[in-house]
Structures are given as C-alpha cells and as structure tokens.
Amino acid sequence: VRSDTVQSNVVLRVGNDDPTQIYLNGRLIFQLVEGHHDFSPDIDAIAGLTLQSGTNVILLKSFNTGGAWRCALRLTDADGGELKGVREVSIR
C-alpha cells in the first residue's frame, strides 16, 4: 500500500473465517487464534495504525482449517470512511 503522507488513526478492517496473523511493516498487528464460524467482511477492526509515507507492507498469514478460503481487508479512516491519499495497492 502506498500512502502520499504519514497517516495516523488508520483502521484495517478484516473479514476472515480462519486463524490469521496480520503484519504491518514487519510488526504483528493482529492475531486470530481460532477462526470465526462464518465469513463476514469487517468482522474485526484493528484501530490506531499508522501508515508511513511511501510503501507500507501488509502481510496476511491465514491458516485454512476447512471449507473455502475467504479473506477481505480494507483500510479506512477512524470513522470507517475512505482513506485519502492511498494511491496504489499491489497484491503479490
């Protein structure tokens, strides 16, 4: 994720139904040890994050424990609105 400026109070909203770890710029920011029973977008929210100006790496590790693998991530401002200044998102 590329950000035009340093941005604080960012929220990463997560939808997943399996055990998950999420890292932001090499730091563990979220861990779900036991999965949820059903997939739902935005079931979890990690608040108070800071994006650096430039490239920020989000790494998702998900451990599928059965059924279809599904995951959703989105960045928002603190109120759940559009996060301004994010110019580019790459998935690798």
C-alpha positions in Angstrom: 0.0 0.0 0.0 1.4 3.4 -0.9 0.5 6.4 1.1 1.1 10.0 0.0 1.8 11.1 3.6 2.2 9.7 7.1 -1.3 8.8 8.2 -2.3 8.1 11.8 -5.5 6.7 13.3 -5.9 4.3 10.3 -8.2 1.3 10.8 -7.6 -2.1 9.0 -10.9 -3.9 8.7 -10.7 -7.6 8.3 -13.0 -10.3 7.2 -11.8 -13.9 7.6 -13.1 -17.2 9.0 -9.8 -18.9 9.7 -6.9 -18.4 12.1 -5.0 -15.4 10.9 -1.9 -13.3 11.5 -1.5 -9.8 10.0 1.7 -7.8 9.9 2.2 -4.1 9.0 5.7 -3.2 8.1 7.1 -6.2 9.8 5.1 -5.8 13.1 2.4 -8.2 14.2 -0.8 -6.1 14.5 -3.5 -8.8 14.6 -3.8 -12.5 15.6 -6.9 -14.6 15.5 -6.0 -18.0 17.1 -9.4 -19.6 16.5 -11.4 -18.8 13.4 -14.9 -17.4 13.3 -17.7 -19.8 12.3 -18.8 -17.7 9.3 -17.1 -15.3 7.0 -18.2 -11.7 7.3 -16.4 -8.6 5.9 -15.3 -6.2 8.6 -15.8 -8.7 11.4 -12.6 -7.5 13.1 -11.1 -4.0 13.1 -7.5 -3.0 14.0 -7.6 0.6 15.0 -4.9 3.2 15.8 -2.5 2.2 13.0 0.0 4.5 11.3 0.9 4.3 7.6 4.3 5.7 6.7 4.7 8.0 3.7 5.6 5.8 0.8 5.3 2.0 0.7 3.7 0.1 3.6 3.8 -3.7 3.5 0.8 -5.7 4.8 1.4 -9.4 5.2 -1.5 -11.7 5.8 -1.0 -15.3 7.0 -4.2 -17.3 7.0 -4.5 -21.0 8.1 -7.4 -22.6 6.3 -9.0 -25.1 8.7 -11.7 -26.3 6.3 -14.1 -25.2 3.6 -13.5 -22.4 1.2 -10.7 -19.8 1.9 -12.0 -16.3 2.1 -10.5 -13.1 3.3 -11.2 -9.3 2.9 -9.0 -6.4 4.0 -9.7 -2.7 3.7 -8.2 0.4 5.1 -10.4 3.2 6.4 -10.1 6.4 8.5 -11.1 6.2 12.1 -14.8 6.8 11.3 -14.9 4.0 8.7 -14.7 6.4 5.7 -12.5 6.4 2.7 -8.8 6.7 3.5 -7.5 9.6 1.5 -4.0 9.6 -0.1 -3.7 5.9 -0.7 -2.6 5.8 -4.4 -1.7 2.2 -5.1 -2.4 -1.3 -3.8 -0.5 -4.3 -5.0 -1.2 -7.9 -4.2 1.6 -10.4 -4.5 
